[in-house]
Every structure is written in C-alpha cells, then in structure tokens.
Amino acid sequence: MNYIFIISIICCLLVGCSKKTNTITTDTIITNTISADTITTDIIFDNNLLKDFSIDKKFINSIEYTPDGFILLSSANQFYLLGSGGIASIFENWNSKNSIESFTITSDSILVVISGKSLYQANADTSFVKIADIPDNNIGITSKYDNIYVYERIFKNEKKNYSIYQLSRDEKITTLVTISTPVLSVFERPLQLIFSTNNILFSVEIKTKKLFQILALPPKNNIISIVGDDIHHALYFSTNEAIYRIKNTQLELVSDKFGGILKYDGEGLLIFNPDENYIVRFRNNILYH
C-alpha cells in the first residue's frame, strides 16, 4: 500500500483552528461515579454553529483528529474540518459513486475511507484512489498503529457471522475474529483489539486470535464506542446514554447525561453525537480530579 502524506493539505484548509499492555480480564462492577455537579463540558460543536455556517447535513458517526488538532467530520458525501475558527468543507472532489460510510486517519497521517465494498485513500492532490476491495459494505474502520482494521457493524438478515479483518500494508486481508452479532466498535492496542458487540466488551489478541470477555452491561445497553487514554491508563466506552471508564480494573460511571462516539485528545475526552449534532469535551481536570 503506497501511502501519500496529506497532512499539510488538510491543515491549510481552515485558518484559525488551532508499551506493551495486558489483556483486561477482571470481572468488574461499578465502584465509583463522577458527580454530575462536577461535570463541566466544553461545547465544541452544536446546531448553532451549523446554522452560523449554513450547513444542513446529517453527519456519519466517524470522527478523527488530524495531527495538528483539527477535527475531521463527514456527511454521506462531504468532508468537513472543524476548529476554533469554525467549520469548513474540504475534499470537494470526492468521486466515489457510493456514500462515505466510515473513515480513519492512519498512524502515518493518511485519510482512508470506506465506501461500498472499497477502501479509498486521499492523495496529495486531494483526490481519492481506490486501494483495496473489502468483504462487505457499510463497515467500520480503525487504525492506530501499522495496520488497518475493518469490521462488520450492521445487522443484515442474510448474515450469520460478523468479522473483524486486518488489512496489512501489502493489502492482504486476514480475518481476526468472527462472531454471531455485529461488531459495534473497535479500539486498537499494541498487542490486542478491544471491541464491542451488543452490550458486551471483548478483547482479542492480534497474534494468537485468542478471545476474552471483559464485561457485560445490562441488556439493551449497546456499547457503541471505545477509546483509550494511555497517559492515565484508562479505557473509556459508551452507550447512547452513558459513558464508562475502566481504570485500575475498576469500572466507573463517568456520565449518564451524555453518550456517543468517543475520542481522547490528551486534554480530555471528546463525545460526538451525530444524531443530536453536538461535540462536547470533558477536560482531564474533571475526569481525574
């Protein structure tokens, strides 16, 4: 896979924007909560901002940070860059016949996009080139280290199995794990993937493909997003209505007022709710007070 660096292109489009790990296998219960009275959030994005910039779009549930601190969002046919100076459309020449279904930014700063049964890469001239075929459409994608992982996240009547696939740099696709229910979210660690299906959190060792159950929430509390904070050695995950944290093998309720797609940016935890059009941040001084 021939990567082409695109960071300088992205960063010029909006002015004013600014170890080895062990598998978690301990059965956990909620041992602590962060008081709702102490939760102070930064509003990063809401309907008022969209109105100010005359944007009337439904965003997909992918969100990424660029290396320079911008936030990358997307509707079904348009990318947007969000920063302190506002929000602007980018990559106007998205040329796929299918919708943008998910995207990620790789460890070497490349934007890759799922559309239909194809994986696309952003080129230096902001065009997109198909780089691989993938097993299904409307699947999720993540990449933190060397490889790309795609996962079947949508329930389909005709499907009996749902998989996570590893896509290596030579475009080889390997099935890492297969289960009977959709994979809702995947977070990569150096030696393992943490993933969710329905209300259950699992880990799978990348090399051995050994599968471990971490925990299960009450039924109907689907875990839709997972993210790690390597600085404070914490793992966050969320449902549509709540955010939880595993730290020192203890499970804590962070908030029952927010839920959505999570990102950690070093300064705090970002929560993106594409259905309600908001992004908020819980800062570290609140999360770890």
C-alpha positions as CSV (number, residue, x, y, z in Angstrom):
1,M,0.0,0.0,0.0
2,N,1.7,3.2,-1.1
3,Y,0.9,5.9,1.5
4,I,1.0,9.6,0.4
5,F,1.2,12.3,3.1
6,I,-1.8,14.6,3.2
7,I,-1.4,16.5,6.5
8,S,-0.1,19.7,5.0
9,I,-3.1,19.8,2.7
10,I,-5.6,19.4,5.5
11,C,-4.0,21.9,7.8
12,C,-4.1,24.7,5.3
13,L,-7.8,24.4,4.6
14,L,-9.1,26.2,7.7
15,V,-7.4,29.2,9.3
16,G,-7.8,29.9,13.0
17,C,-8.2,26.3,14.2
18,S,-6.0,25.8,16.0
19,K,4.3,-0.4,25.9
20,K,3.1,-3.3,26.0
21,T,-0.3,-3.8,27.5
22,N,-2.0,-6.6,29.4
23,T,-5.4,-8.1,28.4
24,I,-8.1,-6.9,30.7
25,T,-9.9,-10.0,32.0
26,T,-11.0,-9.0,35.5
27,D,-14.8,-9.1,36.2
28,T,-15.7,-5.6,37.1
29,I,-18.5,-3.7,38.8
30,I,-19.3,0.0,39.1
31,T,-17.3,1.2,42.1
32,N,-17.4,4.9,41.7
33,T,-19.2,7.7,39.8
34,I,-18.2,11.2,38.9
35,S,-20.7,13.6,40.5
36,A,-22.9,15.3,37.9
37,D,-22.4,18.5,39.8
38,T,-18.6,18.4,38.9
39,I,-19.1,17.8,35.2
40,T,-18.2,20.8,33.2
41,T,-18.1,20.4,29.5
42,D,-16.6,22.5,26.6
43,I,-19.1,22.8,23.7
44,I,-17.0,22.2,20.6
45,F,-19.8,21.9,18.1
46,D,-23.6,22.2,18.1
47,N,-26.6,23.2,15.9
48,N,-25.9,26.9,16.4
49,L,-22.5,26.5,14.8
50,L,-24.0,24.7,11.8
51,K,-26.7,27.4,11.4
52,D,-24.0,30.1,11.5
53,F,-22.1,28.4,8.7
54,S,-25.3,27.5,6.7
55,I,-24.6,23.8,6.9
56,D,-27.6,21.5,6.8
57,K,-26.2,17.9,6.8
58,K,-26.5,14.7,8.7
59,F,-23.1,13.6,9.9
60,I,-22.0,9.9,9.9
61,N,-20.6,8.5,13.1
62,S,-16.9,8.7,12.2
63,I,-14.7,11.4,13.8
64,E,-10.9,11.8,13.8
65,Y,-8.3,14.3,15.0
66,T,-5.7,15.5,12.5
67,P,-2.1,15.6,13.8
68,D,-2.5,19.4,14.0
69,G,-5.5,19.4,16.2
70,F,-8.3,19.8,13.7
71,I,-11.4,17.6,13.9
72,L,-12.4,15.8,10.8
73,L,-16.2,15.0,10.2
74,S,-18.2,13.8,7.3
75,S,-21.7,13.7,5.9
76,A,-22.5,11.0,3.4
77,N,-20.9,12.9,0.5
78,Q,-18.8,15.7,2.0
79,F,-15.9,16.0,4.5
80,Y,-15.7,18.9,7.0
81,L,-12.8,20.3,9.1
82,L,-13.7,21.7,12.5
83,G,-11.5,24.1,14.5
84,S,-11.7,27.2,16.7
85,G,-12.3,29.3,13.6
86,G,-15.4,27.4,12.6
87,I,-16.2,24.6,10.2
88,A,-15.4,24.3,6.5
89,S,-16.0,21.8,3.8
90,I,-12.9,20.1,2.3
91,F,-12.1,17.4,-0.4
92,E,-14.8,18.8,-2.7
93,N,-13.9,16.2,-5.4
94,W,-15.0,13.1,-3.5
95,N,-15.6,11.0,-6.6
96,S,-16.9,7.7,-5.4
97,K,-20.3,6.5,-6.7
98,N,-21.2,5.4,-3.2
99,S,-21.6,7.3,0.0
100,I,-18.9,7.9,2.6
101,E,-19.6,5.2,5.2
102,S,-16.7,5.5,7.6
103,F,-13.1,6.8,7.7
104,T,-10.0,7.0,9.8
105,I,-6.6,8.6,9.8
106,T,-3.7,6.2,9.9
107,S,-0.5,6.4,12.0
108,D,1.3,8.0,9.1
109,S,-1.3,10.6,8.6
110,I,-3.3,9.2,5.7
111,L,-7.0,9.6,5.4
112,V,-8.6,6.3,4.3
113,V,-12.3,6.0,3.6
114,I,-14.8,3.1,3.3
115,S,-17.3,3.5,0.5
116,G,-19.3,0.5,-0.7
117,K,-17.1,-2.6,-0.8
118,S,-14.0,-0.4,-1.5
119,L,-11.3,1.3,0.6
120,Y,-10.0,4.6,-0.7
121,Q,-7.0,6.7,0.1
122,A,-6.7,10.5,-0.1
123,N,-3.9,11.6,-2.5
124,A,-1.7,14.7,-2.3
125,D,-3.9,16.5,-4.8
126,T,-7.0,15.8,-2.5
127,S,-8.4,13.2,-4.9
128,F,-9.2,9.7,-3.8
129,V,-7.8,6.5,-5.1
130,K,-9.2,3.0,-4.5
131,I,-6.5,0.9,-2.8
132,A,-8.4,-2.3,-1.8
133,D,-11.5,-4.3,-2.0
134,I,-13.2,-5.2,1.3
135,P,-15.6,-8.0,2.2
136,D,-18.8,-6.0,2.7
137,N,-20.3,-2.5,2.5
138,N,-21.1,-0.1,5.3
139,I,-18.5,-1.4,7.6
140,G,-16.4,0.4,10.3
141,I,-12.7,1.2,10.2
142,T,-10.0,2.0,12.7
143,S,-6.2,2.3,12.5
144,K,-3.8,3.4,15.3
145,Y,-0.6,1.6,14.6
146,D,0.7,-0.2,11.5
147,N,-2.4,-2.0,10.2
148,I,-5.9,-1.1,9.3
149,Y,-8.9,-2.9,10.8
150,V,-12.3,-3.1,9.3
151,Y,-15.3,-4.6,11.0
152,E,-18.9,-5.6,10.0
153,R,-21.1,-3.4,12.2
154,I,-24.6,-3.5,10.6
155,F,-27.1,-6.3,11.2
156,K,-28.3,-7.9,8.0
157,N,-31.0,-10.6,7.8
158,E,-28.9,-12.8,5.4
159,K,-25.8,-12.7,7.6
160,K,-25.0,-15.3,10.2
161,N,-21.5,-14.2,11.0
162,Y,-19.7,-10.8,11.5
163,S,-16.0,-10.4,11.4
164,I,-13.1,-8.1,12.2
165,Y,-10.5,-8.1,9.3
166,Q,-6.9,-6.9,9.4
167,L,-5.6,-5.1,6.3
168,S,-1.8,-5.1,6.1
169,R,0.3,-2.7,4.2
170,D,0.6,-5.2,1.3
171,E,-3.2,-5.1,1.1
172,K,-3.5,-8.7,2.5
173,I,-6.8,-9.2,4.3
174,T,-6.9,-11.6,7.3
175,T,-9.9,-12.5,9.4
176,L,-9.0,-11.8,13.0
177,V,-12.3,-12.8,14.8
178,T,-15.8,-13.9,13.7
179,I,-18.9,-13.7,16.0
180,S,-22.6,-14.1,15.5
181,T,-23.6,-10.5,16.1
182,P,-22.4,-7.2,14.6
183,V,-19.2,-5.6,15.8
184,L,-20.2,-2.1,17.0
185,S,-16.8,-0.6,17.8
186,V,-13.1,-1.5,17.8
187,F,-10.1,0.1,19.6
188,E,-6.6,-0.9,18.8
189,R,-3.8,-1.5,21.4
190,P,-0.3,-2.6,20.5
191,L,-1.0,-6.4,21.1
192,Q,-4.8,-6.6,21.1
193,L,-8.0,-5.2,19.9
194,I,-10.8,-4.1,22.3
195,F,-14.2,-4.5,20.7
196,S,-17.9,-4.5,21.5
197,T,-20.9,-6.4,20.3
198,N,-24.3,-5.6,21.7
199,N,-23.7,-4.9,25.5
200,I,-20.5,-6.9,25.8
201,L,-16.9,-5.8,25.7
202,F,-14.3,-8.2,24.4
203,S,-10.5,-8.3,23.7
204,V,-8.8,-10.4,21.1
205,E,-5.0,-10.9,20.9
206,I,-3.9,-9.9,17.5
207,K,-1.1,-12.6,17.1
208,T,-2.9,-15.6,18.7
209,K,-6.5,-14.6,17.9
210,K,-7.5,-15.6,21.5
211,L,-10.7,-14.1,22.6
212,F,-11.6,-12.9,26.1
213,Q,-14.7,-11.3,27.5
214,I,-14.0,-8.2,29.6
215,L,-17.5,-7.3,30.9
216,A,-21.2,-7.1,30.0
217,L,-23.6,-4.2,30.7
218,P,-27.3,-4.8,31.3
219,P,-29.2,-6.0,28.2
220,K,-30.1,-3.3,25.6
221,N,-27.2,-1.1,26.7
222,N,-25.2,-1.5,23.4
223,I,-21.6,-0.3,23.6
224,I,-21.1,1.9,20.6
225,S,-17.6,3.4,21.1
226,I,-14.3,2.6,22.8
227,V,-11.2,4.7,23.3
228,G,-8.1,4.5,25.5
229,D,-6.2,7.1,27.5
230,D,-2.6,5.9,27.5
231,I,-1.4,8.7,29.7
232,H,-3.7,7.9,32.6
233,H,-4.0,4.1,31.8
234,A,-7.8,4.3,31.4
235,L,-10.2,2.7,28.9
236,Y,-13.5,4.6,28.1
237,F,-16.5,3.2,26.4
238,S,-20.0,4.5,25.8
239,T,-23.6,3.6,25.0
240,N,-26.1,6.1,23.5
241,E,-26.9,7.3,27.0
242,A,-23.9,6.9,29.2
243,I,-20.1,6.9,29.4
244,Y,-18.0,4.4,31.5
245,R,-14.3,4.1,32.4
246,I,-12.2,1.1,33.4
247,K,-9.2,2.2,35.5
248,N,-7.1,0.0,37.8
249,T,-9.5,-2.9,36.9
250,Q,-12.5,-0.9,38.4
251,L,-15.5,0.2,36.4
252,E,-16.7,3.7,36.9
253,L,-19.7,5.6,35.5
254,V,-18.4,8.9,34.1
255,S,-21.7,10.4,32.9
256,D,-25.3,9.3,32.4
257,K,-26.0,12.7,30.7
258,F,-24.1,12.1,27.5
259,G,-23.4,9.3,25.1
260,G,-21.9,8.9,21.6
261,I,-18.7,8.4,19.7
262,L,-15.6,8.9,21.8
263,K,-12.1,10.3,21.1
264,Y,-9.4,11.2,23.5
265,D,-7.1,14.1,22.6
266,G,-4.7,14.3,25.5
267,E,-6.5,17.3,27.1
268,G,-9.8,15.4,27.7
269,L,-12.5,13.1,26.4
270,L,-14.5,14.2,23.3
271,I,-18.1,13.0,22.9
272,F,-19.6,13.2,19.4
273,N,-23.4,12.6,19.0
274,P,-24.2,12.8,15.3
275,D,-27.9,12.3,15.8
276,E,-28.2,15.4,18.0
277,N,-25.4,17.3,16.3
278,Y,-23.1,18.1,19.2
279,I,-19.5,17.6,20.3
280,V,-18.5,18.2,23.9
281,R,-15.3,17.7,25.8
282,F,-14.7,16.5,29.4
283,R,-11.4,18.0,30.4
284,N,-8.8,16.0,32.3
285,N,-9.1,18.2,35.4
286,I,-12.7,16.9,35.7
287,L,-12.0,13.3,34.7
288,Y,-9.1,12.8,37.0
289,H,-9.8,15.3,39.9
